[in-house]
Amino acid sequence: MKRISTILLLLVFASAFSQKSTRIFTSDIDNFWMAYDSIQKTNDYSGKLDLIKRLYTDKATKGLKAFMDARDYNDSVYVKVIEKYPKFWNSVRPNTLIIKTKTKELEAGVVRLKQLYPELKDAEMYFTIGALNSGGTVSGNMVLVGAELASGTEATEVSEFKDEWLKGVFANQSPDNIVSLNIHEYIHTQQSGNQNRVLNQAIKEGSCDLIAELVMNEPLKRKYISYGMAHEAEIKAQFKKEMFSGNLPNWFYNGRQKGEGADLGYYVGYVISKMYYQNAKDKKQAIKDIIELNYDDNKVVEDFLGKSKFFKEKTADLLKEYRKKQPYVVKIDPENGSASVSTDIKELKITFSQEMVPGYYSFNLSDKGKEYMPMTKVKGMENNDKTLVLGVDVKPGKEYEFILTNKSFRSKEGYPLKDENLVIKFKTREK
C-alpha cells in the first residue's frame, strides 16, 4: 500500500511539473479568426481597424503583445495583410486550428527535452497569428510562434505572393513540424549571450535544430538542411571566409533574397553542433555544453568549433589566416587627423589594401553628430577599385568627423574590411 501511494505521489508531482513547465497558450488563434470573420462583413476601413483591435489585439495574450513589439505589428498591418491575401488566409486557416490538437505532443516533447537536459528552465509557448514575416522567435522565457507561417504546408495557397519565399518554406513543412519548431525556440530561451558574428549565430541557431532532432529522435526536415547537404563543399568554403565576420544577412533570415539557398547559417551550425555531439564521449554532458554555450565569449565559441572538428585546420590558424586576408585602409587623402586641410577640397579619397566590391559602403555619424559630417555623396571607386572617392563640402576653421564601418565593405575575394569602426577626422584651415 505504501509503495502504491508513493507511485501515485510521484505521478502527481510529474503532472504538476509538466503543467508548470509547459504552459501553452492558443487563444490568440481563436481571437484572430473571430476578428477575421467579422472584417469580411464590412468594406469600411476604419471599421476593420476597430474590429481587429477589439476582437484581436485588445485581447492579446502576453505572448502576442511581445510578438507585436518584436516584429512591429499593429492593427493597420493586420488589416493590410488580411485584405491583400484572402486565398492564403482561407487556405491556412484549418492548419492553424490543428495546433490546439498538438498540445499533448508539445508537452511530451518538453518532457523528453527535460530528460536530455535536466537543468531545463521553465518557458511558456504562445501560438499567435502574425503578419507573414516570422514563424517563431523568443522573448525572455516566452516562445512566440506565428502560426500562419509555422503551420503552412505544400498545399497552402501562395499564388497571391510576388516572391517564391513562402512557397519554399511551406514545401518542407507539415503539421508535425510544429513540435520540433517549438523545441528549437524553447532552446533559445535557455541560451545566453549574443555576438554579431556569423560563427556565433550559426551555432546558436543550428544547435537548437540539433537538440530538436535529438528530442524528436528523427531527422529534421528543413529546406536549408537538404540544400546544405547537397552543396556541402561550396558552403563550407564560403563559411570559412565569412564566419568571423558580422555578415549575418548572407547567412540568416534571408529567405526573400536567397531563395533555395537561404538560411544556410542554420545548416552549418547544425552540422558543427552535431559533430561536437558525435565526437563527445559523454553525450549528456555534450548536450549541456551545447545548450549552455556562452555566445558573448568568442574564444569559447571558437574552442567549441575546434572540438567539433568541422574544419581540419585548428581554429586559431583559421582565424590568423582570415585576418591576413582581410582588406584594410592604407591611406586617406587628406591625411586622417590633419589639422590644416584646405577649404578648396571637393573630394576625400580612401585607399584600401585590396580591390573592393563597388557599390557596398557603410558610414555612420560620429558621436558629435551630423553637423560634423563633411560627406555629400559617394562618387565611386577608382584605381582598379582600390580607392573610394567621396564628395565633400567643407567650411574654414571647422572640425569634421565621421565613421567608416566594416558592415558592407568587402574585398573581391569575399573578405570583410578589417577596420571595424574607423574614425575619419580632420580640421580645415582658417581663411
Buried (B, 14 or more C-beta within 10 A) or exposed (E): EEEEEEEEEEEEEEEEBBEEBBBBBBBBBBBBBBBBEBBEEEEEEEBBBBBBBBBBBEBBBBBBBBBBEBBEBBBEBBBEBBEEBEEBBEBBBEBBBEBEEBBEBBBBBBBBBBEBBEEBEEBBBBBBBBBBBBBBBBBEEBBBBBBBBBBBBEEBBBEEBEEBBBBBBBBBBBBEBBBBBBBBBBBBBBBEEEBEBBBBBBBBBBBBBBBBBBBBEEEBBBBBBBBBEEBEEEBBEBBBBBBBBBBBEBBBBBBBEBBBBBBBBBBBBBBBBBBBBEEBEEEEEBBBBBBEBBBEBBEBBBBBBBBBEBBEEEBEEBBEEBEEEBBBBEEBBBEBEBEEBEBEBEEBBBBBBBBBBEEEBEBEEBEEEEEBBBBEEBBEBEEEBBBBBBEBEBEEEBEBBBBBBBBBBBBEEBBBBBBEEBBBBBBBBEE
